[in-house]
């Protein structure tokens, strides 16, 4: 089971666990539609940012003392030409300041302490704020006791994209439903759009195998858009299994960040 080991998501995102499956009481609300190319590209970025946070958290736990771990107040992931960097925050005199940096490529580390007296840039503080704005604006569909988050600048410019991702707390269980996408203003303070990427909760077991022991893949019905969304790409990459999405009378295969039409579905 892979999961972040530090309590790095706001306490506002911890809930009483729901039933195994849950459907929104409201009619499906169509989400902002994206091209398959954009879905593929951003799904991979979500996966890489989530992976970086996970690996950096493991590196931090292996390096810091228990007292230092208790000082961690959150994190952001930033992109650079040589890979990703996870910057963990701590509090000093009531102010959020950089505490430790962890570069992530094929692996994470080394962990380096940020020089005392360093401050976050305005962009970095906005990235922190965007996550908290999304957390406050989460919808009624709550499918997991724990939510992971991914935040990066909107490639269209002018703000942030935030994902709150339902996390699995049980080995072999994949939370297919319960993920959210948010657009947040450039300063991180204002919600511009919230998209609920599924109409219900759905946990699927990752224990089905084909005749040669290969993963058989997941098959899901999707009704809030006409095709797969970026979290299908994320889940396929994360779990190394194909996800077959039935949407708008079509069956579409998501194989990592490759999306392909399979067939038209008969009535």
LOZA-586486 format. One record per residue (C-alpha): residue number from 1; residue in three letters; x, y, z. Coordinates in Angstrom, 2 decimals, m for minus. Each point is the difference from the previous one (the first is absolute). Example, Ala and Ser with C-alpha at 12.3 -4.5 7.8 and 13.67 -1.06 7.14 Angstrom:
num, residuo, c1, c2, c3
1, ala, 12.30, m4.50, 7.80
2, ser, 1.37, 3.44, m0.66
// end
This chain:
num, residuo, c1, c2, c3
1, unk, 0.00, 0.00, 0.00
2, unk, 1.46, 3.35, m1.00
3, unk, m1.07, 3.09, 1.85
4, unk, 1.49, 3.12, 1.51
5, unk, 1.11, m0.71, 3.52
6, unk, m0.03, 3.54, 1.33
7, unk, m3.22, 1.86, 0.86
8, unk, 0.66, 2.46, m2.82
9, unk, m3.59, 0.58, m1.09
10, unk, m2.14, 2.39, 1.98
11, unk, m1.94, m1.55, 2.85
12, unk, m3.09, 1.36, m1.73
13, unk, 0.40, m2.90, m2.43
14, unk, m0.43, m2.82, 2.49
15, unk, m3.49, m1.42, 0.27
16, unk, m1.99, m2.90, 1.37
17, unk, 0.37, m2.82, m2.53
18, unk, m2.92, m0.44, m2.41
19, unk, m1.53, m3.24, m1.13
20, unk, 1.87, m2.07, m2.61
21, unk, m1.94, 1.67, m2.80
22, unk, m1.83, 3.29, 0.04
23, unk, m1.87, 1.96, m2.64
24, unk, m0.59, 3.72, 0.03
25, unk, m3.60, 0.86, 0.79
26, unk, 0.06, 2.66, m2.71
27, unk, m0.14, m0.53, m3.75
28, unk, 3.43, m0.17, m1.66
29, unk, 1.51, 3.42, m0.57
30, unk, 1.95, 0.12, m3.27
31, unk, 3.62, 0.95, 0.54
32, unk, 2.29, 2.17, m2.08
33, unk, 0.94, m2.18, m2.99
34, unk, 3.62, m0.31, m1.04
35, unk, 1.63, m1.46, m3.09
36, unk, 1.49, m3.49, 0.26
37, unk, 3.45, 1.52, m0.45
38, unk, m0.52, 2.34, 2.96
39, unk, m1.52, m2.79, 2.11
40, unk, 3.04, m2.17, m0.75
41, unk, 2.57, 2.72, 0.67
42, unk, m1.51, 1.25, 3.25
43, unk, m0.76, m3.53, 1.22
44, unk, 3.71, m0.80, m0.27
45, unk, 0.94, 3.23, 1.78
46, unk, m2.38, m0.84, 2.84
47, unk, 1.61, m3.43, 0.30
48, unk, 3.53, 1.45, 0.03
49, unk, m0.86, 2.64, 2.62
50, unk, m1.78, m2.55, 2.20
51, unk, 2.94, m2.40, m0.34
52, unk, 2.46, 2.77, 0.87
53, unk, m1.89, 0.89, 3.18
54, unk, m0.12, m3.66, 1.01
55, unk, 3.71, m0.66, m0.64
56, unk, 1.07, 3.26, 1.65
57, unk, m2.10, m0.82, 3.06
58, unk, 1.75, m3.36, 0.29
59, unk, 3.40, 1.69, m0.33
60, unk, m0.96, 2.55, 2.64
61, unk, m1.05, m2.70, 2.45
62, unk, 3.29, m1.81, m0.50
63, unk, 2.03, 3.17, 0.60
64, unk, m1.69, 2.20, 2.61
65, unk, m0.48, m0.59, 3.70
66, unk, m3.46, m0.58, 1.41
67, unk, m0.02, 3.55, 1.41
68, unk, 0.85, 1.43, m3.42
69, unk, m2.71, m2.10, m1.65
70, unk, m2.51, 1.48, 2.43
71, unk, 0.93, 3.48, m1.25
72, unk, m1.08, m0.71, m3.59
73, unk, m3.02, 2.12, m0.92
74, unk, m0.49, m0.89, m3.66
75, unk, 1.76, m0.16, m3.32
76, unk, 0.01, 1.21, m3.58
77, unk, 1.44, m1.59, m3.12
78, unk, 1.73, 2.22, m2.54
79, unk, 1.33, m0.79, m3.46
80, unk, 3.48, 0.78, m1.28
81, unk, 2.07, m0.93, m3.04
82, unk, 1.76, m2.77, 1.94
83, unk, m3.13, m1.53, 1.56
84, unk, m2.39, 0.63, 2.86
85, unk, 0.69, 1.51, 3.40
86, unk, m2.12, m0.55, 3.08
87, unk, 0.27, 2.85, 2.50
88, unk, m1.28, m0.78, 3.50
89, unk, m1.19, 2.82, 2.22
90, unk, 0.35, 0.64, 3.71
91, unk, m1.27, 2.78, 2.24
92, unk, 2.25, 2.68, 1.48
93, unk, m1.46, 2.75, 2.19
94, unk, m3.45, m0.68, m1.39
95, unk, 1.14, 0.22, m3.63
96, unk, 0.23, m2.84, m2.53
97, unk, 3.60, m0.25, m1.20
98, unk, 2.05, m2.46, m2.07
99, unk, 1.44, m2.81, 2.08
100, unk, 1.44, m2.70, m2.25
101, unk, 0.50, m0.59, m3.72
102, unk, m0.03, m3.40, m1.67
103, unk, 0.80, m0.37, m3.72
104, unk, m1.77, m2.89, m1.73
105, unk, 1.03, m1.71, m3.20
106, unk, 0.26, m3.76, m0.30
107, unk, 0.27, 0.07, 3.79
108, unk, m0.28, 2.61, 2.74
109, unk, 2.71, 1.84, 1.87
110, unk, 2.19, 1.10, 1.46
111, unk, m2.03, 1.89, 2.60
112, unk, 1.45, 3.45, 0.64
113, unk, m1.00, 2.49, 2.67
114, unk, m0.95, 3.43, m1.35
115, unk, 2.11, 2.83, 1.39
116, unk, m1.51, 1.61, 3.08
117, unk, m1.63, 3.30, m0.83
118, unk, m1.10, m1.09, m3.47
119, unk, m3.56, 0.86, m1.04
120, unk, m2.42, m1.38, m2.51
121, unk, m0.50, 2.00, m3.18
122, unk, m3.41, 1.50, m0.74
123, unk, m0.57, m2.73, m2.60
124, unk, 0.84, m2.75, 2.49
125, unk, m2.35, 1.47, 2.61
126, unk, m2.73, 0.20, m2.65
127, unk, 0.54, m3.69, m0.75
128, unk, m0.52, m0.84, 3.68
129, unk, m3.08, 2.22, 0.10
130, unk, m1.49, m1.60, m3.12
131, unk, m0.01, m3.40, 1.71
132, unk, m1.77, 1.38, 3.05
133, unk, m2.54, 1.85, m2.14
134, unk, m0.83, m3.27, m1.75
135, unk, m0.27, m1.81, 3.34
136, unk, m2.56, 2.52, 1.24
137, unk, m2.04, m0.35, m3.19
138, unk, m0.18, m3.80, m0.18
139, unk, m3.40, m1.34, m1.00
140, unk, m2.40, m2.37, 1.70
141, unk, 1.43, m3.18, m1.53
142, unk, 2.59, m1.25, 2.48
143, unk, 1.29, m3.43, m0.84
144, unk, 3.08, m0.37, 2.20
145, unk, 1.20, 0.83, 3.47
146, unk, 3.18, 1.34, m1.58
147, unk, 0.57, 2.24, m3.02
148, unk, 3.27, 0.54, m1.79
149, unk, 0.49, 3.25, m1.86
150, unk, 1.84, 1.20, m3.07
151, unk, 0.44, 3.69, m0.86
152, unk, 1.75, 1.59, m2.94
153, unk, m0.34, 3.10, m2.13
154, unk, m2.73, m0.11, m2.61
155, unk, 1.79, m0.47, m3.35
156, unk, m2.60, 2.34, m1.51
157, unk, 1.37, 2.68, 2.35
158, unk, m1.54, 2.25, 2.59
159, unk, m0.49, m2.33, 2.94
160, unk, 0.35, m3.45, 1.53
161, unk, m1.40, m3.45, m0.64
162, unk, m0.61, m2.04, 3.16
163, unk, m1.04, m3.64, 0.28
164, unk, m1.27, m1.62, 3.17
165, unk, 0.37, m3.73, m0.48
166, unk, m1.79, m2.65, 2.02
167, unk, 2.70, m2.17, 1.56
168, unk, m0.11, m3.72, 0.64
169, unk, 0.73, m1.23, 3.50
170, unk, m0.32, m3.68, m0.90
171, unk, 2.46, m2.05, m2.00
172, unk, m1.31, m1.02, m3.39
173, unk, m2.86, 2.51, m0.05
174, unk, m0.08, 2.74, m2.64
175, unk, m2.27, 3.01, 0.66
176, unk, m1.35, 0.77, m3.47
177, unk, m2.60, 2.52, 1.18
178, unk, 0.09, 2.96, 2.33
179, unk, 2.64, 2.16, m1.70
180, unk, m0.35, 3.75, m0.53
181, unk, 1.56, 2.62, m2.28
182, unk, 0.10, 3.71, 0.86
183, unk, 1.03, 3.17, m1.76
184, unk, 1.29, 2.59, 2.47
185, unk, 1.07, 3.61, m0.50
186, unk, 3.65, 0.97, m0.39
187, unk, 0.26, 1.19, 3.61
188, unk, m1.48, m3.28, 1.22
189, unk, m2.91, 1.58, 1.83
190, unk, m3.00, m0.29, m2.33
191, unk, m1.72, m3.05, m1.42
192, unk, m0.70, 0.47, m3.71
193, unk, m1.47, m3.42, m0.81
194, unk, m0.57, m3.36, 1.71
195, unk, m0.45, m3.21, m1.98
196, unk, m1.07, m3.23, 1.68
197, unk, 1.65, m2.61, m2.21
198, unk, m2.44, m2.80, 0.80
199, unk, m3.64, m0.25, 0.99
200, unk, 0.65, m2.47, 2.79
201, unk, 2.50, m1.95, 2.05
202, unk, 1.43, m3.16, m1.47
203, unk, 2.74, m2.13, 1.51
204, unk, 1.28, m2.80, m2.22
205, unk, 2.27, m2.86, 0.91
206, unk, 3.24, m0.38, m1.88
207, unk, 0.18, m3.78, 0.30
208, unk, m1.41, m1.21, m3.32
209, unk, 2.49, m1.81, m2.24
210, unk, m0.10, m1.40, m3.51
211, unk, 0.96, m3.57, m0.97
212, unk, 3.72, 0.89, 0.00
213, unk, m0.12, 1.90, 3.28
214, unk, m0.25, 3.43, m1.60
215, unk, m2.29, 2.67, 1.44
216, unk, m3.38, m0.17, m1.68
217, unk, m0.63, 3.74, 0.34
218, unk, m2.83, 2.02, 1.46
219, unk, m3.29, 0.76, m1.77
220, unk, m1.91, 3.08, 1.17
221, unk, m3.06, 1.91, m1.14
222, unk, 0.51, 3.75, m0.21
223, unk, m2.95, 2.40, m0.34
224, unk, 1.25, 3.51, 0.80
225, unk, 1.87, 0.45, m3.31
226, unk, 0.15, m1.58, m3.44
227, unk, 3.35, m1.66, 0.53
228, unk, 2.71, m0.88, 2.53
229, unk, 1.32, 2.64, 2.37
230, unk, 3.48, 0.61, 1.33
231, unk, m0.56, m2.07, 3.15
232, unk, m0.53, m3.09, m2.16
233, unk, 3.48, 0.61, m1.44
234, unk, 1.38, 0.58, 3.50
235, unk, m1.55, m3.23, 1.32
236, unk, 1.23, m2.02, m2.96
237, unk, 3.57, 1.25, 0.49
238, unk, m0.11, m0.35, 3.77
239, unk, m1.33, m3.55, m0.02
240, unk, 1.67, m1.11, m3.23
241, unk, m3.24, m1.31, m1.35
242, unk, m2.24, 0.98, m2.93
243, unk, m3.26, 1.80, 0.76
244, unk, m2.85, m0.53, m2.46
245, unk, m2.45, 2.89, 0.10
246, unk, m3.56, m0.34, m1.29
247, unk, m1.21, 3.51, m0.84
248, unk, m2.39, 1.47, m2.56
249, unk, m0.70, m3.39, m1.65
250, unk, 3.71, m0.64, m0.49
251, unk, 2.55, m2.25, 1.67
252, unk, 3.37, 1.74, 0.30
253, unk, 3.19, m1.56, 1.31
254, unk, 2.33, 1.98, 2.26
255, unk, 3.36, m1.76, 0.01
256, unk, 2.32, 2.16, 2.05
257, unk, m0.02, 3.34, m1.81
258, unk, m1.16, m1.59, m3.27
259, unk, m3.71, 0.40, m0.76
260, unk, m1.58, m1.95, m2.85
261, unk, m3.48, m0.72, m1.31
262, unk, m1.01, m3.67, 0.35
263, unk, m3.54, m0.33, m1.29
264, unk, m3.48, 1.47, m0.14
265, unk, m2.29, m1.41, 2.66
266, unk, m3.25, m1.64, m1.05
267, unk, m3.30, 0.86, 1.73
// end
